[in-house]
Amino acid sequence: MASSKAKTVAAYLKELPAERRAVISAVRGVILKNLPKGYEEAMEWGVASYQIPLSRYPHTHNGRPLMYVALAAQKNYYALYLMCDDPKLQTELKAAYAKAGRKLNMGKSCLRFQRLEDLPLPVIGKIIRAATPAAYIRRYESTRGKA
């Protein structure tokens, strides 16, 4: 599954096979437990997205909500998109993988994993808790030259 046409996260979960739904549901639970107030859960770009709604921040570069975290069941792996670029938290994530003896499979913001056990969930929760919407907007604007 590359991109879903589901309109809600609940509908997205229903279209997944049971074993994949279980993994996505577990990671979704960690996201929802740790997500600061002010973000919303939605389907955006064909994936479960945790974002700042346009009603709060309409000044995005593409006219779409400002995505903070996203979650997807791809064809050959799961993907957790973490837009938090805090170097300290990135170091913690790398250290957690090293401590577990696992290889970190991460691009610029896309953390790819095969099984739920591959994710250091406490560190993932900490990364998600790291930025309130206001802090994330400030960081976004600073990268766009609006600060």
VMD Tcl script that builds the backbone (N, CA, C; Angstrom):
set m [mol new atoms 441]
animate dup $m
set s [atomselect $m all]
$s set {name element resname resid chain x y z} {
  {N N MET 1 A 0.859 -1.170 0.000}
  {CA C MET 1 A 0.000 0.000 0.000}
  {C C MET 1 A 0.906 1.234 0.000}
  {N N ALA 2 A 0.818 2.023 -0.968}
  {CA C ALA 2 A 1.652 3.213 -1.053}
  {C C ALA 2 A 0.926 4.412 -0.484}
  {N N SER 3 A -0.241 4.676 -0.973}
  {CA C SER 3 A -0.992 5.847 -0.562}
  {C C SER 3 A -2.467 5.463 -0.529}
  {N N SER 4 A -3.132 5.851 0.528}
  {CA C SER 4 A -4.530 5.485 0.696}
  {C C SER 4 A -5.446 6.602 0.212}
  {N N LYS 5 A -6.620 6.220 -0.226}
  {CA C LYS 5 A -7.642 7.193 -0.594}
  {C C LYS 5 A -8.670 7.351 0.535}
  {N N ALA 6 A -8.414 6.707 1.680}
  {CA C ALA 6 A -9.319 6.801 2.820}
  {C C ALA 6 A -9.453 8.257 3.262}
  {N N LYS 7 A -10.625 8.614 3.712}
  {CA C LYS 7 A -10.895 9.983 4.155}
  {C C LYS 7 A -10.609 10.186 5.635}
  {N N THR 8 A -10.610 9.092 6.416}
  {CA C THR 8 A -10.349 9.186 7.854}
  {C C THR 8 A -9.305 8.150 8.242}
  {N N VAL 9 A -8.671 8.360 9.381}
  {CA C VAL 9 A -7.690 7.395 9.867}
  {C C VAL 9 A -8.390 6.080 10.202}
  {N N ALA 10 A -9.604 6.142 10.741}
  {CA C ALA 10 A -10.355 4.919 11.037}
  {C C ALA 10 A -10.589 4.103 9.764}
  {N N ALA 11 A -10.951 4.769 8.682}
  {CA C ALA 11 A -11.157 4.077 7.404}
  {C C ALA 11 A -9.834 3.513 6.879}
  {N N TYR 12 A -8.754 4.246 7.068}
  {CA C TYR 12 A -7.428 3.778 6.663}
  {C C TYR 12 A -7.086 2.491 7.410}
  {N N LEU 13 A -7.313 2.484 8.712}
  {CA C LEU 13 A -7.016 1.292 9.503}
  {C C LEU 13 A -7.845 0.095 9.042}
  {N N LYS 14 A -9.113 0.332 8.727}
  {CA C LYS 14 A -9.995 -0.763 8.286}
  {C C LYS 14 A -9.525 -1.403 6.994}
  {N N GLU 15 A -8.878 -0.647 6.117}
  {CA C GLU 15 A -8.450 -1.215 4.842}
  {C C GLU 15 A -7.140 -1.999 4.948}
  {N N LEU 16 A -6.469 -1.931 6.092}
  {CA C LEU 16 A -5.212 -2.661 6.267}
  {C C LEU 16 A -5.480 -4.104 6.690}
  {N N PRO 17 A -4.639 -5.045 6.265}
  {CA C PRO 17 A -4.733 -6.405 6.794}
  {C C PRO 17 A -4.511 -6.379 8.310}
  {N N ALA 18 A -5.068 -7.331 9.016}
  {CA C ALA 18 A -5.066 -7.334 10.484}
  {C C ALA 18 A -3.685 -7.146 11.099}
  {N N GLU 19 A -2.676 -7.860 10.604}
  {CA C GLU 19 A -1.345 -7.754 11.218}
  {C C GLU 19 A -0.730 -6.374 10.992}
  {N N ARG 20 A -0.993 -5.781 9.853}
  {CA C ARG 20 A -0.469 -4.435 9.580}
  {C C ARG 20 A -1.263 -3.392 10.370}
  {N N ARG 21 A -2.561 -3.625 10.487}
  {CA C ARG 21 A -3.409 -2.730 11.288}
  {C C ARG 21 A -2.930 -2.711 12.740}
  {N N ALA 22 A -2.536 -3.864 13.270}
  {CA C ALA 22 A -2.072 -3.937 14.657}
  {C C ALA 22 A -0.821 -3.085 14.869}
  {N N VAL 23 A 0.115 -3.144 13.934}
  {CA C VAL 23 A 1.348 -2.353 14.054}
  {C C VAL 23 A 1.031 -0.860 13.946}
  {N N ILE 24 A 0.283 -0.485 12.926}
  {CA C ILE 24 A -0.057 0.936 12.734}
  {C C ILE 24 A -0.862 1.446 13.936}
  {N N SER 25 A -1.787 0.645 14.433}
  {CA C SER 25 A -2.595 1.063 15.584}
  {C C SER 25 A -1.729 1.280 16.824}
  {N N ALA 26 A -0.748 0.417 17.038}
  {CA C ALA 26 A 0.136 0.562 18.197}
  {C C ALA 26 A 0.967 1.841 18.103}
  {N N VAL 27 A 1.527 2.107 16.932}
  {CA C VAL 27 A 2.328 3.332 16.764}
  {C C VAL 27 A 1.414 4.555 16.852}
  {N N ARG 28 A 0.226 4.461 16.287}
  {CA C ARG 28 A -0.748 5.557 16.390}
  {C C ARG 28 A -1.046 5.854 17.855}
  {N N GLY 29 A -1.174 4.821 18.672}
  {CA C GLY 29 A -1.417 5.018 20.100}
  {C C GLY 29 A -0.304 5.807 20.770}
  {N N VAL 30 A 0.940 5.509 20.415}
  {CA C VAL 30 A 2.081 6.254 20.964}
  {C C VAL 30 A 2.028 7.705 20.499}
  {N N ILE 31 A 1.701 7.906 19.241}
  {CA C ILE 31 A 1.603 9.268 18.707}
  {C C ILE 31 A 0.529 10.040 19.464}
  {N N LEU 32 A -0.672 9.485 19.547}
  {CA C LEU 32 A -1.781 10.198 20.195}
  {C C LEU 32 A -1.521 10.463 21.671}
  {N N LYS 33 A -0.856 9.533 22.342}
  {CA C LYS 33 A -0.545 9.702 23.769}
  {C C LYS 33 A 0.442 10.851 23.990}
  {N N ASN 34 A 1.325 11.065 23.041}
  {CA C ASN 34 A 2.410 12.038 23.220}
  {C C ASN 34 A 2.245 13.328 22.432}
  {N N LEU 35 A 1.269 13.393 21.561}
  {CA C LEU 35 A 1.088 14.554 20.695}
  {C C LEU 35 A 0.629 15.769 21.504}
  {N N PRO 36 A 1.379 16.867 21.449}
  {CA C PRO 36 A 0.947 18.065 22.175}
  {C C PRO 36 A -0.403 18.581 21.658}
  {N N LYS 37 A -1.145 19.229 22.533}
  {CA C LYS 37 A -2.429 19.825 22.149}
  {C C LYS 37 A -2.212 20.850 21.039}
  {N N GLY 38 A -3.168 20.899 20.122}
  {CA C GLY 38 A -3.096 21.861 19.032}
  {C C GLY 38 A -2.843 21.224 17.682}
  {N N TYR 39 A -2.351 19.990 17.684}
  {CA C TYR 39 A -2.216 19.244 16.431}
  {C C TYR 39 A -3.522 18.483 16.210}
  {N N GLU 40 A -3.795 18.128 14.951}
  {CA C GLU 40 A -4.972 17.326 14.643}
  {C C GLU 40 A -4.551 16.084 13.873}
  {N N GLU 41 A -5.342 15.036 14.051}
  {CA C GLU 41 A -5.128 13.818 13.275}
  {C C GLU 41 A -6.009 13.892 12.035}
  {N N ALA 42 A -5.447 13.563 10.882}
  {CA C ALA 42 A -6.203 13.611 9.625}
  {C C ALA 42 A -5.533 12.685 8.612}
  {N N MET 43 A -6.200 12.461 7.517}
  {CA C MET 43 A -5.585 11.781 6.377}
  {C C MET 43 A -5.120 12.877 5.420}
  {N N GLU 44 A -3.840 12.917 5.161}
  {CA C GLU 44 A -3.253 13.916 4.261}
  {C C GLU 44 A -2.150 13.211 3.486}
  {N N TRP 45 A -2.065 13.482 2.201}
  {CA C TRP 45 A -1.051 12.848 1.341}
  {C C TRP 45 A -1.225 11.326 1.299}
  {N N GLY 46 A -2.397 10.818 1.653}
  {CA C GLY 46 A -2.655 9.382 1.626}
  {C C GLY 46 A -2.129 8.619 2.819}
  {N N VAL 47 A -1.749 9.341 3.875}
  {CA C VAL 47 A -1.236 8.703 5.090}
  {C C VAL 47 A -1.878 9.356 6.316}
  {N N ALA 48 A -1.764 8.682 7.456}
  {CA C ALA 48 A -2.230 9.276 8.710}
  {C C ALA 48 A -1.277 10.414 9.062}
  {N N SER 49 A -1.841 11.585 9.232}
  {CA C SER 49 A -1.034 12.783 9.444}
  {C C SER 49 A -1.428 13.452 10.756}
  {N N TYR 50 A -0.445 13.986 11.432}
  {CA C TYR 50 A -0.648 14.726 12.683}
  {C C TYR 50 A -0.077 16.104 12.383}
  {N N GLN 51 A -0.958 17.083 12.339}
  {CA C GLN 51 A -0.623 18.342 11.688}
  {C C GLN 51 A -1.256 19.535 12.394}
  {N N ILE 52 A -0.760 20.701 12.008}
  {CA C ILE 52 A -1.348 21.956 12.480}
  {C C ILE 52 A -2.401 22.348 11.446}
  {N N PRO 53 A -3.649 22.469 11.876}
  {CA C PRO 53 A -4.709 22.775 10.900}
  {C C PRO 53 A -4.514 24.145 10.253}
  {N N LEU 54 A -5.000 24.268 9.042}
  {CA C LEU 54 A -4.919 25.541 8.325}
  {C C LEU 54 A -5.645 26.661 9.063}
  {N N SER 55 A -6.670 26.323 9.824}
  {CA C SER 55 A -7.387 27.355 10.584}
  {C C SER 55 A -6.467 28.012 11.614}
  {N N ARG 56 A -5.455 27.301 12.067}
  {CA C ARG 56 A -4.498 27.867 13.025}
  {C C ARG 56 A -3.294 28.485 12.314}
  {N N TYR 57 A -2.842 27.840 11.246}
  {CA C TYR 57 A -1.671 28.342 10.536}
  {C C TYR 57 A -1.863 28.125 9.032}
  {N N PRO 58 A -2.388 29.135 8.343}
  {CA C PRO 58 A -2.667 28.991 6.907}
  {C C PRO 58 A -1.488 29.349 6.000}
  {N N HIS 59 A -0.362 29.767 6.553}
  {CA C HIS 59 A 0.741 30.325 5.762}
  {C C HIS 59 A 1.767 29.279 5.326}
  {N N THR 60 A 1.327 28.105 4.944}
  {CA C THR 60 A 2.269 27.073 4.530}
  {C C THR 60 A 2.709 27.303 3.081}
  {N N HIS 61 A 3.830 26.722 2.732}
  {CA C HIS 61 A 4.379 26.916 1.387}
  {C C HIS 61 A 3.528 26.272 0.294}
  {N N ASN 62 A 2.693 25.296 0.667}
  {CA C ASN 62 A 1.907 24.576 -0.339}
  {C C ASN 62 A 0.393 24.676 -0.121}
  {N N GLY 63 A -0.031 25.470 0.845}
  {CA C GLY 63 A -1.454 25.639 1.113}
  {C C GLY 63 A -2.107 24.463 1.810}
  {N N ARG 64 A -1.315 23.521 2.283}
  {CA C ARG 64 A -1.828 22.359 3.005}
  {C C ARG 64 A -1.417 22.464 4.467}
  {N N PRO 65 A -2.101 21.735 5.350}
  {CA C PRO 65 A -1.736 21.802 6.771}
  {C C PRO 65 A -0.262 21.471 6.994}
  {N N LEU 66 A 0.305 22.065 8.016}
  {CA C LEU 66 A 1.708 21.871 8.345}
  {C C LEU 66 A 1.867 20.545 9.081}
  {N N MET 67 A 2.438 19.553 8.404}
  {CA C MET 67 A 2.584 18.208 8.954}
  {C C MET 67 A 3.724 18.156 9.961}
  {N N TYR 68 A 3.458 17.522 11.089}
  {CA C TYR 68 A 4.449 17.348 12.153}
  {C C TYR 68 A 4.928 15.895 12.215}
  {N N VAL 69 A 3.987 14.963 12.138}
  {CA C VAL 69 A 4.273 13.533 12.161}
  {C C VAL 69 A 3.323 12.876 11.164}
  {N N ALA 70 A 3.760 11.807 10.531}
  {CA C ALA 70 A 2.870 11.018 9.674}
  {C C ALA 70 A 3.228 9.553 9.842}
  {N N LEU 71 A 2.263 8.704 9.522}
  {CA C LEU 71 A 2.418 7.274 9.727}
  {C C LEU 71 A 1.782 6.539 8.556}
  {N N ALA 72 A 2.485 5.538 8.028}
  {CA C ALA 72 A 1.958 4.802 6.875}
  {C C ALA 72 A 2.433 3.361 6.867}
  {N N ALA 73 A 1.589 2.510 6.316}
  {CA C ALA 73 A 1.960 1.131 6.017}
  {C C ALA 73 A 2.282 1.102 4.528}
  {N N GLN 74 A 3.557 1.077 4.201}
  {CA C GLN 74 A 3.984 1.028 2.806}
  {C C GLN 74 A 4.007 -0.425 2.335}
  {N N LYS 75 A 4.328 -0.653 1.098}
  {CA C LYS 75 A 4.287 -2.010 0.535}
  {C C LYS 75 A 5.217 -2.972 1.270}
  {N N ASN 76 A 6.454 -2.561 1.514}
  {CA C ASN 76 A 7.454 -3.462 2.094}
  {C C ASN 76 A 7.933 -3.072 3.491}
  {N N TYR 77 A 7.363 -2.047 4.064}
  {CA C TYR 77 A 7.790 -1.586 5.382}
  {C C TYR 77 A 6.735 -0.625 5.915}
  {N N TYR 78 A 6.937 -0.196 7.144}
  {CA C TYR 78 A 6.131 0.869 7.741}
  {C C TYR 78 A 6.985 2.123 7.726}
  {N N ALA 79 A 6.345 3.267 7.723}
  {CA C ALA 79 A 7.083 4.525 7.717}
  {C C ALA 79 A 6.506 5.469 8.761}
  {N N LEU 80 A 7.392 6.045 9.531}
  {CA C LEU 80 A 7.035 7.076 10.501}
  {C C LEU 80 A 7.809 8.318 10.091}
  {N N TYR 81 A 7.077 9.360 9.720}
  {CA C TYR 81 A 7.697 10.602 9.262}
  {C C TYR 81 A 7.761 11.551 10.441}
  {N N LEU 82 A 8.960 11.898 10.855}
  {CA C LEU 82 A 9.189 12.765 12.010}
  {C C LEU 82 A 9.797 14.068 11.531}
  {N N MET 83 A 9.029 15.136 11.584}
  {CA C MET 83 A 9.506 16.416 11.073}
  {C C MET 83 A 10.324 17.185 12.113}
  {N N CYS 84 A 10.379 16.656 13.323}
  {CA C CYS 84 A 11.177 17.290 14.373}
  {C C CYS 84 A 12.650 17.133 14.013}
  {N N ASP 85 A 13.359 18.234 13.913}
  {CA C ASP 85 A 14.757 18.169 13.496}
  {C C ASP 85 A 15.726 18.543 14.618}
  {N N ASP 86 A 15.340 18.279 15.857}
  {CA C ASP 86 A 16.178 18.572 17.010}
  {C C ASP 86 A 17.383 17.615 17.022}
  {N N PRO 87 A 18.599 18.127 16.867}
  {CA C PRO 87 A 19.786 17.255 16.804}
  {C C PRO 87 A 19.949 16.381 18.057}
  {N N LYS 88 A 19.608 16.911 19.227}
  {CA C LYS 88 A 19.723 16.133 20.459}
  {C C LYS 88 A 18.811 14.911 20.408}
  {N N LEU 89 A 17.589 15.104 19.927}
  {CA C LEU 89 A 16.647 13.990 19.838}
  {C C LEU 89 A 17.068 12.999 18.758}
  {N N GLN 90 A 17.639 13.488 17.671}
  {CA C GLN 90 A 18.152 12.599 16.629}
  {C C GLN 90 A 19.282 11.726 17.192}
  {N N THR 91 A 20.128 12.323 18.032}
  {CA C THR 91 A 21.215 11.582 18.668}
  {C C THR 91 A 20.645 10.515 19.599}
  {N N GLU 92 A 19.603 10.860 20.364}
  {CA C GLU 92 A 18.962 9.877 21.248}
  {C C GLU 92 A 18.382 8.723 20.451}
  {N N LEU 93 A 17.773 9.024 19.318}
  {CA C LEU 93 A 17.200 7.985 18.478}
  {C C LEU 93 A 18.297 7.047 17.968}
  {N N LYS 94 A 19.382 7.611 17.481}
  {CA C LYS 94 A 20.502 6.791 17.004}
  {C C LYS 94 A 21.076 5.942 18.127}
  {N N ALA 95 A 21.200 6.513 19.321}
  {CA C ALA 95 A 21.732 5.776 20.468}
  {C C ALA 95 A 20.802 4.631 20.871}
  {N N ALA 96 A 19.506 4.858 20.814}
  {CA C ALA 96 A 18.548 3.800 21.160}
  {C C ALA 96 A 18.664 2.631 20.193}
  {N N TYR 97 A 18.838 2.921 18.917}
  {CA C TYR 97 A 19.015 1.854 17.935}
  {C C TYR 97 A 20.323 1.118 18.189}
  {N N ALA 98 A 21.394 1.852 18.449}
  {CA C ALA 98 A 22.696 1.224 18.702}
  {C C ALA 98 A 22.624 0.336 19.948}
  {N N LYS 99 A 21.994 0.826 21.000}
  {CA C LYS 99 A 21.875 0.065 22.250}
  {C C LYS 99 A 21.104 -1.234 22.023}
  {N N ALA 100 A 20.092 -1.189 21.170}
  {CA C ALA 100 A 19.292 -2.384 20.873}
  {C C ALA 100 A 19.962 -3.292 19.845}
  {N N GLY 101 A 21.083 -2.839 19.285}
  {CA C GLY 101 A 21.773 -3.632 18.278}
  {C C GLY 101 A 21.038 -3.668 16.953}
  {N N ARG 102 A 20.281 -2.618 16.681}
  {CA C ARG 102 A 19.504 -2.541 15.438}
  {C C ARG 102 A 20.075 -1.437 14.549}
  {N N LYS 103 A 19.832 -1.600 13.268}
  {CA C LYS 103 A 20.270 -0.589 12.307}
  {C C LYS 103 A 19.161 0.430 12.119}
  {N N LEU 104 A 19.492 1.698 12.256}
  {CA C LEU 104 A 18.559 2.791 12.015}
  {C C LEU 104 A 18.386 2.950 10.506}
  {N N ASN 105 A 17.166 2.840 10.038}
  {CA C ASN 105 A 16.865 2.990 8.611}
  {C C ASN 105 A 16.048 4.266 8.471}
  {N N MET 106 A 16.751 5.379 8.300}
  {CA C MET 106 A 16.074 6.668 8.289}
  {C C MET 106 A 16.653 7.565 7.216}
  {N N GLY 107 A 15.760 8.192 6.462}
  {CA C GLY 107 A 16.143 9.228 5.523}
  {C C GLY 107 A 16.096 10.558 6.255}
  {N N LYS 108 A 15.854 11.626 5.538}
  {CA C LYS 108 A 15.826 12.953 6.154}
  {C C LYS 108 A 14.785 13.035 7.274}
  {N N SER 109 A 13.600 12.518 7.049}
  {CA C SER 109 A 12.574 12.531 8.090}
  {C C SER 109 A 11.810 11.216 8.177}
  {N N CYS 110 A 12.069 10.282 7.290}
  {CA C CYS 110 A 11.309 9.036 7.201}
  {C C CYS 110 A 12.043 7.909 7.915}
  {N N LEU 111 A 11.459 7.444 9.009}
  {CA C LEU 111 A 11.987 6.312 9.755}
  {C C LEU 111 A 11.256 5.063 9.267}
  {N N ARG 112 A 11.996 4.168 8.617}
  {CA C ARG 112 A 11.408 2.945 8.069}
  {C C ARG 112 A 11.656 1.796 9.038}
  {N N PHE 113 A 10.627 0.946 9.215}
  {CA C PHE 113 A 10.772 -0.203 10.105}
  {C C PHE 113 A 9.934 -1.364 9.594}
  {N N GLN 114 A 10.349 -2.566 9.948}
  {CA C GLN 114 A 9.670 -3.780 9.499}
  {C C GLN 114 A 8.682 -4.328 10.525}
  {N N ARG 115 A 9.008 -4.132 11.817}
  {CA C ARG 115 A 8.177 -4.671 12.898}
  {C C ARG 115 A 8.067 -3.627 14.000}
  {N N LEU 116 A 7.032 -3.743 14.803}
  {CA C LEU 116 A 6.844 -2.824 15.922}
  {C C LEU 116 A 8.049 -2.875 16.861}
  {N N GLU 117 A 8.612 -4.054 17.035}
  {CA C GLU 117 A 9.758 -4.234 17.936}
  {C C GLU 117 A 10.992 -3.473 17.460}
  {N N ASP 118 A 10.990 -3.040 16.212}
  {CA C ASP 118 A 12.125 -2.296 15.670}
  {C C ASP 118 A 12.148 -0.843 16.141}
  {N N LEU 119 A 11.050 -0.363 16.697}
  {CA C LEU 119 A 10.960 1.043 17.110}
  {C C LEU 119 A 11.237 1.204 18.596}
  {N N PRO 120 A 12.103 2.139 18.971}
  {CA C PRO 120 A 12.287 2.459 20.390}
  {C C PRO 120 A 11.144 3.412 20.814}
  {N N LEU 121 A 10.014 2.841 21.181}
  {CA C LEU 121 A 8.805 3.638 21.403}
  {C C LEU 121 A 8.960 4.749 22.441}
  {N N PRO 122 A 9.715 4.547 23.548}
  {CA C PRO 122 A 9.884 5.679 24.479}
  {C C PRO 122 A 10.574 6.889 23.835}
  {N N VAL 123 A 11.564 6.642 22.986}
  {CA C VAL 123 A 12.259 7.749 22.305}
  {C C VAL 123 A 11.330 8.381 21.269}
  {N N ILE 124 A 10.556 7.561 20.576}
  {CA C ILE 124 A 9.595 8.088 19.598}
  {C C ILE 124 A 8.610 9.013 20.312}
  {N N GLY 125 A 8.102 8.579 21.459}
  {CA C GLY 125 A 7.191 9.422 22.238}
  {C C GLY 125 A 7.835 10.737 22.637}
  {N N LYS 126 A 9.083 10.680 23.050}
  {CA C LYS 126 A 9.808 11.895 23.453}
  {C C LYS 126 A 9.970 12.855 22.273}
  {N N ILE 127 A 10.281 12.319 21.111}
  {CA C ILE 127 A 10.422 13.155 19.918}
  {C C ILE 127 A 9.091 13.826 19.592}
  {N N ILE 128 A 8.014 13.075 19.673}
  {CA C ILE 128 A 6.696 13.630 19.352}
  {C C ILE 128 A 6.283 14.700 20.357}
  {N N ARG 129 A 6.619 14.515 21.620}
  {CA C ARG 129 A 6.289 15.507 22.662}
  {C C ARG 129 A 7.113 16.780 22.545}
  {N N ALA 130 A 8.182 16.749 21.778}
  {CA C ALA 130 A 9.206 17.795 21.802}
  {C C ALA 130 A 8.755 19.175 21.359}
  {N N ALA 131 A 7.792 19.274 20.485}
  {CA C ALA 131 A 7.456 20.597 19.940}
  {C C ALA 131 A 5.961 20.869 20.005}
  {N N THR 132 A 5.620 21.915 20.724}
  {CA C THR 132 A 4.239 22.384 20.693}
  {C C THR 132 A 3.974 22.950 19.302}
  {N N PRO 133 A 2.725 23.117 18.931}
  {CA C PRO 133 A 2.465 23.744 17.634}
  {C C PRO 133 A 3.136 25.116 17.496}
  {N N ALA 134 A 3.102 25.918 18.547}
  {CA C ALA 134 A 3.726 27.249 18.463}
  {C C ALA 134 A 5.227 27.139 18.204}
  {N N ALA 135 A 5.894 26.223 18.901}
  {CA C ALA 135 A 7.332 26.027 18.699}
  {C C ALA 135 A 7.622 25.495 17.297}
  {N N TYR 136 A 6.775 24.590 16.837}
  {CA C TYR 136 A 6.973 24.022 15.504}
  {C C TYR 136 A 6.758 25.081 14.421}
  {N N ILE 137 A 5.780 25.943 14.598}
  {CA C ILE 137 A 5.546 27.045 13.648}
  {C C ILE 137 A 6.762 27.980 13.625}
  {N N ARG 138 A 7.296 28.308 14.804}
  {CA C ARG 138 A 8.493 29.165 14.862}
  {C C ARG 138 A 9.653 28.539 14.098}
  {N N ARG 139 A 9.866 27.237 14.308}
  {CA C ARG 139 A 10.958 26.552 13.618}
  {C C ARG 139 A 10.700 26.525 12.114}
  {N N TYR 140 A 9.467 26.255 11.725}
  {CA C TYR 140 A 9.103 26.238 10.301}
  {C C TYR 140 A 9.367 27.607 9.679}
  {N N GLU 141 A 8.927 28.667 10.343}
  {CA C GLU 141 A 9.127 30.021 9.803}
  {C C GLU 141 A 10.599 30.392 9.725}
  {N N SER 142 A 11.371 29.932 10.684}
  {CA C SER 142 A 12.810 30.258 10.662}
  {C C SER 142 A 13.489 29.591 9.467}
  {N N THR 143 A 13.012 28.433 9.044}
  {CA C THR 143 A 13.621 27.764 7.883}
  {C C THR 143 A 13.139 28.385 6.574}
  {N N ARG 144 A 12.041 29.124 6.637}
  {CA C ARG 144 A 11.475 29.759 5.451}
  {C C ARG 144 A 11.838 31.241 5.391}
  {N N GLY 145 A 12.602 31.713 6.357}
  {CA C GLY 145 A 13.012 33.113 6.346}
  {C C GLY 145 A 11.924 34.083 6.775}
  {N N LYS 146 A 10.937 33.584 7.546}
  {CA C LYS 146 A 9.840 34.472 7.984}
  {C C LYS 146 A 9.967 34.900 9.430}
  {N N ALA 147 A 10.962 34.394 10.118}
  {CA C ALA 147 A 11.092 34.702 11.545}
  {C C ALA 147 A 11.725 36.049 11.785}
}
mol reanalyze $m
mol bondsrecalc $m
mol representation Tube
mol addrep $m
